[in-house]
Amino acid sequence: MSQQELLKKVIQVLNQAGIQFMITGSVVSSLQGEPRSTHDIDVVVAIQRLKVHKLVKAFPPSDFYLDKNSILDAINRRSMFNLIDLKAGDKVDFWILTDEPFDQSRFSRRCSEKFMELKMQVSSPEDTILAKLRWTKLSGGSEKQFTDALRVYEVQYGKLDIDYLEHWAKKLDVESLWKRLTDKAEIA
């Protein structure tokens, strides 16, 4: 199964199970900025324990690795769990929605996009930029994360809520990265 097919299956399963979600990471920065290959799919989920069995049942162990106990542990710890396509090797990182203010804000601002004839919820361009800047900082300065944020900024410029970006850049303590991004951006 290709990465696009895996994404399509994940979206269908989440929709059918009634699990709220938001696609994030490089998949979304590629849609909103400059396309690039990525090795995983990042999804923020608001999943309740009652729906774990629906998720596990949809991905049979003959084709996928998805551990029920890992999901329950991730829910308890507000962390993440993985789904791995055993044949293609593609991975989905499911991040549990936390009570952290930025997490709540970006989840409430998610927007709908069409992909392969499926409606999916994705992070807003502003939140994609902020999340990429935060990952740049957390990773010790990843240029790949920074460039993703920069390209989304350049492509989406003119449609972005700059006040929102500046507010969260300060709260997330990524103001220096935000300034570097705006200084480096090539806006037509």
C-alpha positions as CSV (number, residue, x, y, z in Angstrom):
1,M,0.0,0.0,0.0
2,S,1.4,3.4,-0.9
3,Q,1.7,6.2,1.6
4,Q,-1.3,8.0,0.0
5,E,-3.4,4.8,0.2
6,L,-2.4,4.4,3.9
7,L,-3.4,8.0,4.6
8,K,-6.7,7.4,2.8
9,K,-7.3,4.3,4.9
10,V,-6.5,6.1,8.1
11,I,-8.8,8.9,7.3
12,Q,-11.6,6.5,6.4
13,V,-11.2,4.5,9.6
14,L,-11.0,7.6,11.8
15,N,-14.2,9.1,10.2
16,Q,-16.1,5.8,10.4
17,A,-15.1,5.3,14.1
18,G,-16.1,8.9,14.9
19,I,-12.6,9.8,16.1
20,Q,-11.8,13.5,15.7
21,F,-8.4,14.1,14.1
22,M,-6.1,16.5,12.5
23,I,-3.4,15.7,10.0
24,T,-0.2,17.6,10.8
25,G,3.5,17.5,10.1
26,S,5.2,17.2,6.7
27,V,2.2,15.8,4.9
28,V,0.4,19.1,5.6
29,S,3.4,21.4,5.2
30,S,3.7,19.8,1.7
31,L,0.1,20.6,0.9
32,Q,0.4,24.2,2.3
33,G,4.0,25.0,1.2
34,E,6.5,23.1,-0.8
35,P,6.0,19.4,-1.5
36,R,8.7,17.0,-0.1
37,S,8.9,13.3,0.6
38,T,8.3,12.2,4.1
39,H,8.7,8.9,5.9
40,D,5.7,9.2,8.2
41,I,2.2,10.6,8.6
42,D,1.5,12.6,11.7
43,V,-2.1,12.7,13.1
44,V,-3.4,14.4,16.2
45,V,-6.3,12.4,17.6
46,A,-8.9,12.9,20.3
47,I,-9.5,9.3,21.0
48,Q,-11.5,7.8,23.8
49,R,-10.7,4.4,25.3
50,L,-14.1,3.1,24.0
51,K,-13.0,3.6,20.4
52,V,-9.6,1.9,20.6
53,H,-11.0,-1.5,19.6
54,K,-12.4,0.0,16.4
55,L,-9.0,1.4,15.4
56,V,-7.2,-1.9,16.2
57,K,-9.9,-4.0,14.4
58,A,-9.5,-1.9,11.2
59,F,-5.8,-2.7,10.9
60,P,-5.3,-6.5,11.0
61,P,-2.0,-7.8,12.4
62,S,-1.3,-9.7,9.2
63,D,-0.7,-6.4,7.4
64,F,-0.1,-3.8,10.2
65,Y,1.5,-3.3,13.5
66,L,-0.9,-1.5,15.9
67,D,-0.7,-2.5,19.6
68,K,-3.8,-2.0,21.7
69,N,-1.8,-1.6,24.9
70,S,0.4,1.1,23.3
71,I,-2.7,3.0,22.4
72,L,-4.1,2.8,25.9
73,D,-0.7,3.8,27.4
74,A,-0.5,6.8,25.0
75,I,-4.0,7.9,26.1
76,N,-3.0,7.6,29.7
77,R,0.3,9.5,29.2
78,R,-1.0,11.9,26.6
79,S,1.8,10.9,24.3
80,M,1.8,9.0,21.0
81,F,1.6,5.6,19.4
82,N,2.4,4.1,16.0
83,L,0.8,2.3,13.2
84,I,3.2,0.5,10.8
85,D,2.3,-0.9,7.4
86,L,4.3,-4.1,7.6
87,K,4.5,-4.6,3.8
88,A,5.5,-1.1,2.7
89,G,7.1,0.0,5.9
90,D,5.2,3.3,6.1
91,K,4.4,4.7,9.6
92,V,1.7,6.7,11.1
93,D,2.5,8.6,14.3
94,F,-0.8,9.2,16.3
95,W,-0.3,12.0,18.8
96,I,-2.9,12.2,21.5
97,L,-4.6,15.6,21.8
98,T,-3.3,17.2,25.1
99,D,-4.7,19.9,27.3
100,E,-1.7,22.1,26.4
101,P,-3.1,25.5,25.3
102,F,-1.4,25.5,21.9
103,D,-2.5,21.9,21.2
104,Q,-6.1,22.9,22.1
105,S,-5.9,26.1,20.0
106,R,-4.6,24.4,16.9
107,F,-7.0,21.5,17.1
108,S,-9.9,24.0,17.4
109,R,-8.7,25.8,14.3
110,R,-8.2,22.8,12.1
111,C,-9.6,23.2,8.6
112,S,-11.0,20.9,6.0
113,E,-9.1,19.9,2.9
114,K,-9.9,17.5,0.0
115,F,-7.3,14.8,-0.7
116,M,-7.9,11.8,-3.0
117,E,-11.6,12.5,-2.9
118,L,-11.6,12.4,0.9
119,K,-12.4,15.2,3.2
120,M,-9.7,15.5,5.9
121,Q,-9.0,17.8,8.8
122,V,-5.6,19.5,8.7
123,S,-3.8,22.0,10.8
124,S,-4.2,25.6,9.7
125,P,-1.3,27.2,7.9
126,E,-0.5,29.3,10.9
127,D,-0.4,26.3,13.2
128,T,1.7,24.3,10.7
129,I,4.2,27.1,10.8
130,L,4.2,27.4,14.6
131,A,4.5,23.6,15.1
132,K,7.4,23.4,12.6
133,L,9.2,26.3,14.4
134,R,8.6,24.5,17.7
135,W,10.0,21.2,16.3
136,T,13.0,23.2,14.9
137,K,13.7,24.4,18.5
138,L,13.1,21.0,20.1
139,S,15.3,19.3,17.7
140,G,18.2,21.6,18.2
141,G,17.8,23.6,15.0
142,S,16.5,21.2,12.3
143,E,16.8,23.0,9.0
144,K,14.3,20.6,7.4
145,Q,11.6,21.7,10.0
146,F,12.6,25.4,9.6
147,T,12.4,25.2,5.8
148,D,9.0,23.5,5.9
149,A,7.8,26.5,8.1
150,L,9.4,29.0,5.7
151,R,7.8,27.5,2.6
152,V,4.3,27.4,4.2
153,Y,4.8,31.1,5.2
154,E,5.9,32.1,1.6
155,V,3.1,30.2,-0.1
156,Q,0.4,31.3,2.3
157,Y,1.6,34.8,2.8
158,G,-1.2,37.3,2.5
159,K,-3.8,34.9,3.9
160,L,-2.0,34.4,7.3
161,D,-3.2,35.8,10.6
162,I,0.1,37.5,11.6
163,D,-1.2,38.6,15.0
164,Y,-2.0,34.9,15.8
165,L,1.5,33.9,14.6
166,E,3.2,36.6,16.7
167,H,1.1,35.8,19.8
168,W,2.0,32.1,19.7
169,A,5.6,32.6,18.6
170,K,6.0,34.5,21.9
171,K,4.1,32.0,24.0
172,L,6.0,29.0,22.5
173,D,9.3,30.8,22.9
174,V,10.2,30.6,19.2
175,E,10.3,34.4,18.6
176,S,13.9,34.3,17.4
177,L,13.0,31.6,14.8
178,W,9.9,33.5,13.8
179,K,12.1,36.6,13.2
180,R,14.6,34.6,11.3
181,L,11.8,33.1,9.1
182,T,10.2,36.5,8.3
183,D,13.7,38.0,7.5
184,K,14.6,35.1,5.2
185,A,11.2,34.8,3.5
186,E,11.1,35.6,-0.2
187,I,7.6,37.1,-0.7
188,A,6.6,38.0,-4.3
